């Protein structure tokens, strides 16, 4: 279902997109400032809409809705976020309202780039798992771009042109690039995958983030993926609360880091330096952090839905001698 004109205007107002940028978006994919306008839109989206799976533990259904109106209401009116196949699909519909050709495709995540990757994990040899991410491909002018609006710490906050080995700084001092070639672990040597890679500095080794092809995925493809998650207990279907948001400075133009909450811990990365800022020992601690850091207000009813789940934090979990 497409977004209505009223929903588009409300969405843009919520993201606080400047009027000149909206005018540039309305000129479509061949407008003279189309790439710059999509870059601003992507960054405003990342700043306002966190990647989060809280409905898995803080809703009565313990599931993630996919209906356009529900996702729109959660994000725009409730100031919530969502997982990639909620957020990307809604963002794709926003771009389509301006005449952009947009489609989504699945991605394989490298273990070392995951939200729950152990600190210091060896990233020298990529280990790609099953389809766990969604990528959005947007045609802007003569080129196609990866525009990721719902990612974790390793994703790029800028459009990335589908071109082999074009390094660029994306979150100072970190660099990113796409490479096009075979995927480690696959049998056929001539298959070609796009692989997003990042490195901490210009002289550091590259680390794979995820791999994808240019095959469009349809709604039912992602529905099947969710069923598999639920059966296998993997990725975002695992009931462990997580929330991620990119941090920007200079009026939202410069990405400088991120806030990441996973389970009982909150981390902040600022200009390449990561530190644990909070450790949670009770549900109220985590709920307060969601409100204060991410702007997410859970109702009393929602807060109670985690009771009895393995992810629930209790005061008695506190280690007074640790």
Residue pairs with C-beta under 8 A, 6 or more apart in sequence:
1 68
1 69
2 93
2 96
2 97
3 11
3 68
3 72
3 90
3 93
3 94
3 97
5 97
7 72
7 76
8 94
8 97
10 76
11 72
11 76
11 94
12 22
12 94
14 48
14 75
14 76
15 41
15 44
15 45
15 48
15 49
16 44
16 48
16 252
17 25
17 40
17 41
17 44
18 40
21 37
21 40
21 41
24 31
24 33
24 34
24 36
24 37
25 31
25 34
25 37
25 38
25 41
25 98
26 98
27 33
27 34
28 34
28 98
28 99
28 100
29 98
29 99
29 100
29 101
29 138
29 139
29 140
29 141
30 141
31 37
34 140
34 141
35 140
35 141
35 145
35 159
38 95
38 100
38 138
38 140
38 145
38 147
38 159
39 158
39 159
40 252
40 253
41 94
41 95
42 147
42 148
42 149
42 157
42 158
42 159
43 157
43 158
43 246
43 248
43 252
43 253
43 255
44 252
45 87
45 91
45 149
46 149
46 157
46 245
46 246
46 248
46 255
47 245
47 246
47 247
47 248
47 252
48 79
49 75
49 81
49 82
49 87
49 149
49 150
50 80
50 81
50 243
50 244
50 245
50 294
50 296
51 81
51 82
51 83
51 84
51 87
51 150
51 151
51 152
51 242
51 243
51 244
51 245
52 80
52 81
52 82
52 83
52 241
52 242
52 243
52 244
52 294
52 296
53 64
53 83
53 236
53 241
53 242
54 80
54 241
54 243
54 290
54 296
54 298
55 61
55 62
55 63
55 64
55 65
56 62
56 63
56 64
56 236
56 237
56 239
56 241
57 239
57 240
57 241
57 305
57 306
57 309
57 311
57 312
58 241
58 298
58 302
58 303
58 305
58 306
59 302
59 305
60 301
60 305
62 239
62 305
64 82
64 83
64 86
64 226
64 236
65 71
65 74
65 86
66 85
66 86
66 89
66 219
66 222
66 223
68 89
68 90
68 93
71 82
71 86
71 87
71 89
71 90
72 90
74 80
74 82
75 81
75 82
75 87
75 90
78 297
79 295
79 296
79 297
80 296
81 87
81 150
81 243
81 245
81 294
81 296
82 90
82 150
83 150
83 236
84 133
84 134
84 150
84 151
84 236
85 104
85 134
85 222
85 225
85 226
86 150
87 149
87 150
88 104
88 134
88 135
88 136
88 148
88 149
88 150
89 104
89 134
89 219
89 222
91 136
91 147
91 149
91 150
92 102
92 103
92 104
92 136
95 102
95 138
96 102
100 138
100 139
100 140
101 138
101 139
102 136
102 137
102 138
102 139
103 136
103 137
103 216
103 217
104 134
104 135
104 136
104 137
104 216
104 217
104 222
105 134
105 135
105 137
105 212
105 213
105 214
105 215
105 216
105 217
106 131
106 133
106 134
106 135
106 212
106 217
106 221
106 222
106 225
107 131
107 132
107 133
107 134
107 135
107 210
107 211
107 212
108 128
108 129
108 130
108 131
108 132
108 133
108 183
108 210
108 211
108 212
109 128
109 129
109 132
109 133
109 209
109 210
110 123
110 126
110 127
110 128
110 129
110 207
110 208
110 209
110 210
110 211
111 117
111 121
111 127
111 128
111 129
112 121
112 122
112 123
112 126
112 127
112 207
112 208
113 123
113 152
113 154
113 198
113 207
113 208
113 209
113 210
114 152
115 152
115 153
115 242
115 244
115 260
115 262
116 240
116 262
123 205
123 207
123 208
124 205
125 184
126 184
126 195
126 207
126 208
127 185
128 183
128 184
128 185
128 208
128 210
128 211
129 234
130 228
130 234
130 235
131 225
132 229
132 234
132 235
132 236
133 151
133 210
133 212
134 150
134 217
134 222
135 146
135 148
135 210
135 212
136 146
136 147
136 148
136 149
137 144
137 145
137 146
137 147
137 162
137 214
138 144
138 145
138 147
138 159
139 145
140 159
143 161
143 162
143 163
144 161
144 162
144 214
145 159
145 160
145 161
145 162
146 156
146 159
146 160
146 161
146 162
146 178
146 194
146 196
147 159
147 160
148 155
148 156
148 160
151 244
152 244
152 260
153 244
153 258
153 260
153 269
154 198
154 207
154 209
155 196
155 209
156 170
156 171
156 176
156 196
156 198
157 170
157 171
157 246
157 248
157 255
158 168
158 170
158 255
160 168
160 170
160 176
160 177
160 178
160 196
161 178
162 178
162 180
162 194
162 214
163 178
164 178
164 179
164 180
164 181
165 177
165 178
165 179
166 177
166 178
167 175
167 176
167 177
168 175
168 176
168 177
169 175
170 176
170 198
170 255
171 255
171 256
171 257
172 254
172 256
172 271
172 272
173 200
173 201
173 202
173 271
173 272
174 198
174 199
174 200
174 201
174 272
175 198
175 199
175 201
175 202
176 196
176 197
176 198
177 196
177 197
177 206
178 194
178 195
178 196
178 197
179 194
179 195
179 197
180 192
180 193
180 194
180 195
181 192
181 193
181 195
182 188
182 189
182 190
182 191
182 192
182 193
183 191
183 193
183 195
183 211
186 193
192 213
193 211
193 212
193 213
194 211
194 212
194 213
194 214
195 208
195 209
195 210
195 211
196 208
196 209
196 210
196 211
197 206
197 207
197 208
197 209
198 206
198 207
198 209
199 205
199 206
199 207
200 272
226 237
229 235
229 236
229 237
230 237
236 242
239 309
239 310
239 311
240 262
240 263
240 311
241 261
241 262
241 263
241 286
241 306
241 311
242 260
242 261
242 262
242 263
243 259
243 260
243 261
243 290
243 294
243 296
244 258
244 259
244 260
244 261
245 258
245 259
245 294
246 255
246 257
246 258
247 255
247 256
247 257
247 258
247 259
247 268
247 269
247 270
248 254
248 255
248 256
249 256
256 270
256 271
257 268
257 269
257 270
257 271
257 272
258 268
258 269
259 266
259 267
259 268
259 293
259 294
260 266
260 267
260 268
260 269
261 267
261 286
261 289
261 290
261 293
261 294
263 311
264 279
264 280
264 281
264 286
264 313
265 276
265 278
265 279
265 280
266 276
266 277
266 278
266 279
266 280
266 289
266 293
267 274
267 275
267 276
267 277
268 274
268 275
268 277
278 285
278 289
280 286
280 289
280 313
281 313
281 315
281 317
281 318
282 313
282 314
282 315
282 317
282 318
283 303
283 306
283 312
283 313
283 314
285 313
286 313
287 298
287 303
290 296
290 298
291 297
291 298
306 312
